[in-house]
Amino acid sequence: MLEYFASKQDLLDLKVELEDKMTKHRDEILTVLDQQTAILRRMDDERVFTFAHIQKLEKRLEEDEADIRTIKMRLAIV
């Protein structure tokens, strides 16, 4: 490998440079992954909220339908 470099120091310099670049890219990747994780958590929270809201609406709809059936029976409406 040393045959491609002028000296061993050139090889060591290249190693240090590559390590720095890899560290920088690793940090960038971790930052993006953290951002994506935050987005996914918010989406999951929104999904849970939406599901609970839909359940509440369905319960209210069932109660309203029961009230309508009761009113129809009292008014003798088919």
Rosetta silent file (secondary structure, phi, psi, omega in degrees, C-alpha in Angstrom):
SEQUENCE: MLEYFASKQDLLDLKVELEDKMTKHRDEILTVLDQQTAILRRMDDERVFTFAHIQKLEKRLEEDEADIRTIKMRLAIV
SCORE:     score description
SCORE:     0.000 S_00000001
   1 L     0.000  -34.169 -178.683    0.000    0.000    0.000 S_00000001
   2 H   -65.662  -18.697 -179.722    2.868    2.338    0.736 S_00000001
   3 H   -65.411  -20.728 -179.663    3.949    2.132   -2.890 S_00000001
   4 H   -88.775  -12.215 -178.258    1.051    4.442   -3.811 S_00000001
   5 L  -115.696  153.049 -179.320    2.013    7.135   -1.294 S_00000001
   6 L   -68.796  -33.481 -179.648    5.159    9.246   -1.049 S_00000001
   7 L  -153.295  169.919  176.684    5.581    8.404    2.618 S_00000001
   8 H   -64.326  -31.546  179.528    3.998    6.666    5.542 S_00000001
   9 H   -63.297  -37.206  177.052    2.920   10.081    6.808 S_00000001
  10 H   -60.816  -40.362  178.110    0.800   10.564    3.656 S_00000001
  11 H   -64.935  -42.764  178.461   -0.982    7.328    4.488 S_00000001
  12 H   -65.733  -38.949  177.228   -1.539    8.432    8.087 S_00000001
  13 H   -62.896  -42.095  178.309   -2.837   11.809    6.909 S_00000001
  14 H   -63.004  -40.978  178.599   -5.260   10.078    4.576 S_00000001
  15 H   -60.172  -47.106  179.949   -6.422    7.851    7.413 S_00000001
  16 H   -62.336  -42.986  179.807   -7.097   10.853    9.661 S_00000001
  17 H   -62.499  -43.814  178.912   -8.930   12.665    6.851 S_00000001
  18 H   -65.380  -40.051  177.496  -11.107    9.646    6.131 S_00000001
  19 H   -61.983  -41.752  178.242  -11.909    9.199    9.820 S_00000001
  20 H   -62.079  -45.057 -179.916  -12.960   12.854   10.044 S_00000001
  21 H   -65.153  -40.945  179.533  -15.203   12.541    7.000 S_00000001
  22 H   -64.495  -40.339  178.056  -16.735    9.321    8.277 S_00000001
  23 H   -63.534  -43.170  179.220  -17.414   10.906   11.666 S_00000001
  24 H   -61.980  -46.928 -179.309  -19.029   13.921    9.995 S_00000001
  25 H   -66.825  -36.530  177.240  -21.240   11.748    7.797 S_00000001
  26 H   -62.399  -43.343  178.634  -22.126    9.511   10.736 S_00000001
  27 H   -63.209  -40.680  177.991  -23.225   12.567   12.711 S_00000001
  28 H   -63.476  -43.074  179.777  -25.308   13.799    9.765 S_00000001
  29 H   -63.991  -43.842  179.070  -26.952   10.397    9.393 S_00000001
  30 H   -63.714  -37.101  177.516  -27.724   10.211   13.112 S_00000001
  31 H   -63.082  -45.472  179.487  -29.220   13.706   13.009 S_00000001
  32 H   -64.391  -41.087  178.600  -31.512   12.758   10.128 S_00000001
  33 H   -64.135  -38.144  176.046  -32.521    9.532   11.869 S_00000001
  34 H   -63.421  -41.350  178.289  -33.363   11.484   15.031 S_00000001
  35 H   -63.771  -42.564  179.455  -35.518   13.863   12.985 S_00000001
  36 H   -65.306  -37.976  177.966  -37.305   10.960   11.324 S_00000001
  37 H   -63.208  -41.565  178.149  -37.901    9.337   14.697 S_00000001
  38 H   -63.032  -42.289  178.820  -39.459   12.550   16.005 S_00000001
  39 H   -62.514  -45.027 -179.635  -41.717   12.749   12.942 S_00000001
  40 H   -64.478  -36.783  176.884  -42.801    9.124   13.364 S_00000001
  41 H   -64.440  -42.926  178.013  -43.575    9.681   17.046 S_00000001
  42 H   -63.126  -40.662  178.634  -45.752   12.682   16.192 S_00000001
  43 H   -64.168  -38.973  178.862  -47.529   10.667   13.512 S_00000001
  44 H   -66.920  -41.941  176.334  -48.145    7.848   15.979 S_00000001
  45 H   -60.215  -42.216  179.347  -49.507   10.296   18.552 S_00000001
  46 H   -64.535  -38.968  178.871  -51.794   11.746   15.896 S_00000001
  47 H   -63.182  -44.314  179.214  -52.952    8.239   14.932 S_00000001
  48 H   -62.836  -45.344  179.044  -53.804    7.431   18.561 S_00000001
  49 H   -61.304  -45.106 -179.098  -55.671   10.730   18.963 S_00000001
  50 H   -62.764  -43.504  178.851  -57.585   10.192   15.710 S_00000001
  51 H   -60.602  -44.681  179.288  -58.544    6.646   16.701 S_00000001
  52 H   -63.908  -39.287  179.781  -59.843    7.842   20.100 S_00000001
  53 H   -66.753  -41.188  178.146  -61.772   10.667   18.446 S_00000001
  54 H   -63.151  -41.291  177.849  -63.367    8.278   15.946 S_00000001
  55 H   -61.354  -40.638  179.079  -64.404    5.965   18.785 S_00000001
  56 H   -63.631  -43.205  178.922  -66.001    8.906   20.590 S_00000001
  57 H   -64.670  -40.791  178.759  -67.890    9.917   17.435 S_00000001
  58 H   -63.943  -39.598  178.358  -69.081    6.355   16.831 S_00000001
  59 H   -63.871  -43.906  178.619  -70.346    6.108   20.409 S_00000001
  60 H   -63.346  -38.546  178.322  -72.203    9.400   20.023 S_00000001
  61 H   -63.364  -43.197  177.783  -73.673    8.190   16.725 S_00000001
  62 H   -61.468  -41.778  178.300  -74.935    5.001   18.361 S_00000001
  63 H   -63.725  -42.559  179.119  -76.544    7.042   21.145 S_00000001
  64 H   -65.239  -39.358  178.530  -78.159    9.359   18.595 S_00000001
  65 H   -65.256  -38.395  177.126  -79.462    6.397   16.577 S_00000001
  66 H   -64.155  -41.508  177.415  -80.942    4.894   19.757 S_00000001
  67 H   -62.513  -41.805 -179.787  -82.624    8.234   20.503 S_00000001
  68 H   -64.424  -41.975  177.270  -84.018    8.385   16.965 S_00000001
  69 H   -61.624  -42.182  178.985  -85.425    4.837   17.264 S_00000001
  70 H   -62.062  -45.582 -179.982  -87.060    5.777   20.560 S_00000001
  71 H   -63.207  -43.151  178.882  -88.597    8.924   19.076 S_00000001
  72 H   -61.852  -40.372  178.614  -89.874    7.001   16.031 S_00000001
  73 H   -63.892  -42.890 -178.657  -91.488    4.395   18.288 S_00000001
  74 H   -67.618  -32.883  179.176  -93.221    7.081   20.348 S_00000001
  75 H   -90.180   -3.102 -178.970  -94.430    8.876   17.228 S_00000001
  76 L    59.739   43.661  176.889  -95.355    5.585   15.572 S_00000001
  77 L  -101.357  132.834 -178.805  -93.209    6.343   12.564 S_00000001
  78 L   -80.543    0.000    0.000  -92.006    3.373   10.592 S_00000001
